[in-house]
Each structure stands twice: as structure tokens, then as C-alpha cells.
Amino acid sequence: MRYPNSEEFYKKVGKQLRELRKVNKLTQKELGLRSDLEKSVIQRIERGAVNSTLRTLLKVANALDVEFKDLFDFE
């Protein structure tokens, strides 16, 4: 699937991250601690406000105990 702009893609990734975090019953702060990231970084990713690095997203996936590709499993 193509995205007309990067902001739309970032928002979809953020929404997927939020859903995975909630399934794991974690707060943004807890996920930040588990992934060695600031809560504000988690907030910005979930809002789709940043272009996160692969390293950051890998930390988040590991903290959620999900496959990296699961962060991008959306329609």
C-alpha cells in the first residue's frame, strides 16, 4: 500500500504502537522504561509526530515482546 504523505504513515505506526501497548496493559511511562526511552518519545511516536529511527522502533518492539514487523501490521 502506498501512502500519499509520510505523516499518514507515521500516524498509522503510532496507532499500531498504542494498540500493542494497551494489549500489553502498559502505560506510556512503563513502555518508556522497558524500552529505555523517555515517555515523551513514546507519546510523540503514538501521535505520529516523529520519524522514528529503526533503532528506536526496535527497542519498542523488544519492550513489547513483539516481532518488529508487528509495528507495521496495519491496513
LOMAR-20957 format. One record per residue (C-alpha): residue number from 1; x, y, z. Coordinates in nm, 3 decimals, decimal comma. Layout:
REM LOMAR-20957
torti resi: NUM X: X Y: Y Z: Z
...
END
This chain:
REM LOMAR-20957
torti resi: 1 X: 0,000 Y: 0,000 Z: 0,000
torti resi: 2 X: 0,123 Y: 0,348 Z: -0,082
torti resi: 3 X: 0,085 Y: 0,649 Z: 0,141
torti resi: 4 X: 0,033 Y: 0,993 Z: -0,011
torti resi: 5 X: 0,246 Y: 1,150 Z: 0,260
torti resi: 6 X: 0,478 Y: 1,037 Z: 0,536
torti resi: 7 X: 0,266 Y: 1,188 Z: 0,813
torti resi: 8 X: -0,017 Y: 0,945 Z: 0,736
torti resi: 9 X: 0,224 Y: 0,653 Z: 0,767
torti resi: 10 X: 0,369 Y: 0,784 Z: 1,096
torti resi: 11 X: 0,017 Y: 0,812 Z: 1,238
torti resi: 12 X: -0,065 Y: 0,454 Z: 1,141
torti resi: 13 X: 0,254 Y: 0,328 Z: 1,305
torti resi: 14 X: 0,168 Y: 0,532 Z: 1,615
torti resi: 15 X: -0,183 Y: 0,394 Z: 1,629
torti resi: 16 X: -0,050 Y: 0,038 Z: 1,597
torti resi: 17 X: 0,203 Y: 0,103 Z: 1,873
torti resi: 18 X: -0,070 Y: 0,238 Z: 2,101
torti resi: 19 X: -0,287 Y: -0,068 Z: 2,040
torti resi: 20 X: 0,002 Y: -0,308 Z: 2,111
torti resi: 21 X: 0,089 Y: -0,115 Z: 2,427
torti resi: 22 X: -0,268 Y: -0,132 Z: 2,551
torti resi: 23 X: -0,293 Y: -0,505 Z: 2,474
torti resi: 24 X: 0,013 Y: -0,546 Z: 2,695
torti resi: 25 X: -0,155 Y: -0,328 Z: 2,961
torti resi: 26 X: 0,134 Y: -0,084 Z: 2,977
torti resi: 27 X: 0,129 Y: 0,288 Z: 3,032
torti resi: 28 X: 0,343 Y: 0,512 Z: 2,814
torti resi: 29 X: 0,576 Y: 0,557 Z: 3,109
torti resi: 30 X: 0,610 Y: 0,181 Z: 3,163
torti resi: 31 X: 0,682 Y: 0,123 Z: 2,795
torti resi: 32 X: 0,937 Y: 0,401 Z: 2,804
torti resi: 33 X: 1,114 Y: 0,241 Z: 3,099
torti resi: 34 X: 1,112 Y: -0,102 Z: 2,935
torti resi: 35 X: 1,248 Y: 0,036 Z: 2,610
torti resi: 36 X: 1,497 Y: 0,278 Z: 2,768
torti resi: 37 X: 1,317 Y: 0,574 Z: 2,610
torti resi: 38 X: 1,159 Y: 0,882 Z: 2,759
torti resi: 39 X: 0,781 Y: 0,881 Z: 2,799
torti resi: 40 X: 0,772 Y: 1,185 Z: 2,571
torti resi: 41 X: 0,931 Y: 0,981 Z: 2,290
torti resi: 42 X: 0,656 Y: 0,719 Z: 2,322
torti resi: 43 X: 0,396 Y: 0,996 Z: 2,319
torti resi: 44 X: 0,538 Y: 1,152 Z: 2,002
torti resi: 45 X: 0,555 Y: 0,816 Z: 1,824
torti resi: 46 X: 0,194 Y: 0,736 Z: 1,918
torti resi: 47 X: 0,080 Y: 1,075 Z: 1,788
torti resi: 48 X: 0,269 Y: 1,019 Z: 1,465
torti resi: 49 X: 0,463 Y: 1,336 Z: 1,528
torti resi: 50 X: 0,811 Y: 1,195 Z: 1,461
torti resi: 51 X: 1,003 Y: 0,994 Z: 1,207
torti resi: 52 X: 1,143 Y: 0,735 Z: 1,446
torti resi: 53 X: 1,467 Y: 0,558 Z: 1,376
torti resi: 54 X: 1,475 Y: 0,184 Z: 1,322
torti resi: 55 X: 1,679 Y: 0,157 Z: 1,642
torti resi: 56 X: 1,405 Y: 0,330 Z: 1,842
torti resi: 57 X: 1,130 Y: 0,116 Z: 1,692
torti resi: 58 X: 1,335 Y: -0,199 Z: 1,756
torti resi: 59 X: 1,367 Y: -0,101 Z: 2,123
torti resi: 60 X: 0,990 Y: -0,054 Z: 2,140
torti resi: 61 X: 0,918 Y: -0,388 Z: 1,969
torti resi: 62 X: 1,154 Y: -0,568 Z: 2,206
torti resi: 63 X: 0,996 Y: -0,397 Z: 2,507
torti resi: 64 X: 0,652 Y: -0,508 Z: 2,388
torti resi: 65 X: 0,788 Y: -0,860 Z: 2,316
torti resi: 66 X: 0,653 Y: -0,848 Z: 1,960
torti resi: 67 X: 0,815 Y: -0,901 Z: 1,621
torti resi: 68 X: 0,944 Y: -0,580 Z: 1,461
torti resi: 69 X: 0,708 Y: -0,631 Z: 1,167
torti resi: 70 X: 0,410 Y: -0,626 Z: 1,405
torti resi: 71 X: 0,456 Y: -0,250 Z: 1,441
torti resi: 72 X: 0,368 Y: -0,221 Z: 1,074
torti resi: 73 X: 0,084 Y: -0,475 Z: 1,063
torti resi: 74 X: -0,200 Y: -0,241 Z: 0,972
torti resi: 75 X: -0,418 Y: -0,177 Z: 0,671
END
